Amino acid sequence: MAAGNEVSTTYYIQHHLQNLTFGNHPENGWSLAHTAEEASDMGFWAIHLDTMGWSIAMGLLFIFIFRKAGKMATTGVPTGLQNAVEMVVEFIEGMIRGTFKGHNPIIAPLALTLFVWILFMNTLKIIPVDYLPVLFSKLGVDYMKSVPTTDVNATLGLALGVFGLILYYSFKVKGIGGFAKELSLTPFNHWALIPFNLLLEIVALLVKPFSLAMRLFGNMFAGEVIFILIAMLPFWAIWVLDVPWAIFHILIVVLQAFIFTVLSVVYLSAAHEHH
């Protein structure tokens, strides 16, 4: 009986942490994965359909809400949706004024998009862990991992997008020579230490997207695992532990969206500094 419970427990955890994967299977050609082994055999080009679907859905929800708030905006004291949206916009504007030292009209909309989009994706974690997998299983879908930020592919994709902008503005603002000089003569301004400087600066540059991605992924994935473990407890224990953890995790959901956004703005601010 114990062995049976162990197998079922292992399967339950693996099932909830398995993405709905589509890719080129060595034996079956292009197909959906029905086991974790099949998903791993699909290799690098496999697509996590649930991650893609839910992240796009949250992006469209962000566009819909803010577009609706913009169309219904009126003068005077804002109420309801307009008030909530204006609070978020003012919060991002205050953060930009405190952290971004350059002049770029794209940074504020970018920060707003990152914060709200990541916040919406993180908030999907509040849905009970069994609800969406059971619902989609009735529709014939074997796997459904509904929180995109618990997938390192999604967080790394966001981080690489920010990293691309860091490189773009570093070359645009400083020029090729200025950016090369920054990498080769920092922190030690001496030609003999250029190789050492390059090693330090290139490593520090490459660590930026990796740290952005892994910080968001690690915190959200760990929270998902804890929710799954709580769901396996007896009924009375779920109510004792799940509600306090959910309330605490709401803070994590907002905090991780804020940290990703503010670090992105800080990195972009450094890319705009001429010195």
PEUR-V241311 format. One record per pair of residues at least 24 apart in sequence whose C-alpha atoms are under 10 Angstrom apart, sorted by the first residue. I is the first residue (numbers start at 0). GAP is how many residues later the second one is. Records with the same first field share a line. If there is no record, write none. Layout:
I=GAP, GAP
This chain:
8=220, 223
11=216, 217, 220
12=212, 215, 216, 219
14=118, 127, 128, 129, 130
15=113, 114, 117, 127, 128, 129, 130, 208, 209, 212
16=126, 127, 128, 129, 133, 134, 204, 207, 208, 211
17=30, 124, 125, 126, 127, 133
18=28, 29, 30, 31, 32, 123, 124, 125, 126, 127, 129, 132
19=27, 28, 29, 30, 31, 32, 121, 122, 123, 124, 125, 126
20=25, 26, 27, 28, 29, 30, 122, 123
21=24, 25, 26, 27, 28
22=24, 25, 26
31=109, 110
32=109, 110
33=107, 108, 109
34=107, 108
46=106
47=96, 97, 100, 103, 105, 106
48=94, 95, 96
49=93, 94, 95, 96, 97, 98, 101
50=70, 93, 94, 95, 96, 97, 98, 99, 100, 101, 102, 103
51=94, 96, 101, 102
52=93, 95
53=66, 67, 70, 90, 91, 92, 93, 94
54=62, 63, 65, 66, 67, 91, 92, 93, 94, 99
55=61, 65, 92
56=60, 63, 64
57=58, 59, 60, 61, 62, 63, 64, 65, 66, 90
58=54, 55, 57, 58, 59, 61, 62
59=57
60=55, 56, 59
61=51, 54, 55, 57, 58
62=50, 53, 54
87=24, 27, 28
88=27
91=166, 169, 170
94=163, 166, 167, 170
95=166, 169, 170, 173
97=168
98=163, 164, 166, 167, 168, 169, 170, 171
99=162, 165, 166, 167, 168, 169, 170, 172, 173
100=164, 165, 167, 168, 169, 171, 172
101=166, 167, 168, 169, 170, 171, 172
102=166, 169
103=164, 165, 168
106=157, 158, 161, 162
107=157
109=52, 151, 154, 155
110=147, 149, 150, 151, 153, 154
111=149
112=148
113=44, 48, 143, 144, 146, 147, 148, 150
114=139, 140, 141, 142, 143, 144, 145, 146, 147
115=138, 141, 142, 145
116=140
117=30, 31, 37, 40, 98, 135, 136, 138, 139, 140, 142, 143
118=30, 134, 135, 136, 137, 138, 139
119=27, 28, 133, 134, 137
120=25, 26, 27, 28, 29, 132, 136
121=24, 25, 26, 27, 28, 94, 98, 127, 128, 130, 131, 132, 134, 135
122=24, 26, 126, 127, 129, 130, 131
123=24, 25, 129
124=24, 25, 95, 96, 98, 99, 102, 121, 124, 125, 128
125=98, 101, 120, 121, 123, 124, 127
126=119
127=99, 100, 103, 114, 118
128=95, 96, 98, 99, 100, 101, 102
129=97, 98, 101
146=73, 74, 77
147=69, 72, 73
148=64, 67, 68, 69, 70, 71, 72
149=66, 67, 68, 69, 70, 71, 72, 73, 74, 75
150=62, 65, 66, 67, 69, 70
151=61, 62, 63, 64, 65, 66, 68, 69
152=60, 64
153=59, 62, 63
154=54, 55, 57, 58, 59, 60, 61, 62, 63, 105
155=53, 54, 55, 56, 57, 58, 60, 61
156=52, 56
157=51, 54, 55, 102
158=49, 50, 51, 52, 53, 54, 55, 57, 101, 105
159=48, 49, 50, 52, 53
160=48
161=46, 47, 50, 99, 102, 103, 105, 106
162=42, 43, 45, 46, 47, 49, 101, 104, 105
163=45
164=99, 102, 103, 106
165=39, 42, 43, 98, 99, 101, 102, 103, 104, 105, 106
166=38, 101, 104
167=100, 103
168=99, 100, 101, 102, 103, 104
169=98, 99, 100, 101, 102, 103, 104
170=100, 101
171=99, 100
172=98, 99, 100, 101
173=97, 98, 99, 100, 101
174=99
177=96, 97
178=92, 95, 96
180=94
181=92, 93
204=62
207=55, 56, 59
208=55, 58
210=49, 52
211=47, 48, 49, 51, 52
212=47
214=41, 44, 45
215=37, 39, 40, 41, 43, 44
216=39
218=30, 33, 34, 37
219=29, 32, 33, 36
222=26, 29, 30
223=25
